[in-house]
Amino acid sequence: MRRTRLVGQAFLALACLLFLGSAAGMVGGFISLAESVPYVGAALCCLVGGGVLSRSGE
């Protein structure tokens, strides 16, 4: 159970990094809004998966 929660927290951390990275890239002018869509989609998947895994075993 503990390992599953750790994996879930790792996915949540990855989601945060993807959100922050895409936001920083857009603000810095390195990527456009259209180029950031795959990163935001991947971040949402990590957010949902991490939320489910981190709550498992409660």
C-alpha positions in Angstrom: 0.0 0.0 0.0 2.8 2.4 0.9 4.5 1.9 -2.4 1.3 2.7 -4.3 0.9 6.0 -2.4 4.6 6.9 -3.2 4.0 6.2 -6.9 0.9 8.4 -6.7 2.8 11.2 -5.1 5.5 10.9 -7.8 2.9 11.3 -10.5 1.5 14.3 -8.7 5.0 15.9 -8.6 5.4 15.1 -12.3 2.1 16.8 -13.1 3.2 19.9 -11.2 6.5 20.0 -13.1 4.7 19.6 -16.4 2.2 22.4 -15.6 5.0 24.8 -14.4 7.3 23.9 -17.3 4.6 24.6 -19.9 3.6 27.8 -18.1 7.2 29.0 -17.9 7.7 28.2 -21.6 4.7 30.1 -22.6 5.5 33.1 -20.5 9.1 33.1 -21.7 8.0 32.9 -25.3 9.7 29.6 -26.0 6.5 27.7 -26.9 3.1 28.8 -28.1 -0.3 27.9 -26.7 -0.8 25.2 -29.4 2.6 23.6 -28.5 1.7 23.5 -24.8 -1.5 21.4 -25.3 0.3 18.0 -25.2 2.2 19.0 -22.0 -1.0 20.1 -20.3 -2.8 17.0 -21.4 0.0 14.8 -20.0 -0.1 16.8 -16.8 -3.8 16.3 -16.4 -3.4 12.5 -16.9 -0.6 12.5 -14.3 -2.8 14.5 -12.0 -5.7 12.2 -12.2 -3.6 9.0 -12.0 -1.6 10.4 -9.1 -4.7 11.4 -7.3 -6.2 8.0 -7.6 -3.0 6.2 -6.6 -2.1 8.4 -3.7 -5.6 7.9 -2.2 -5.6 4.1 -2.6 -5.4 2.1 0.6 -7.1 4.6 2.8 
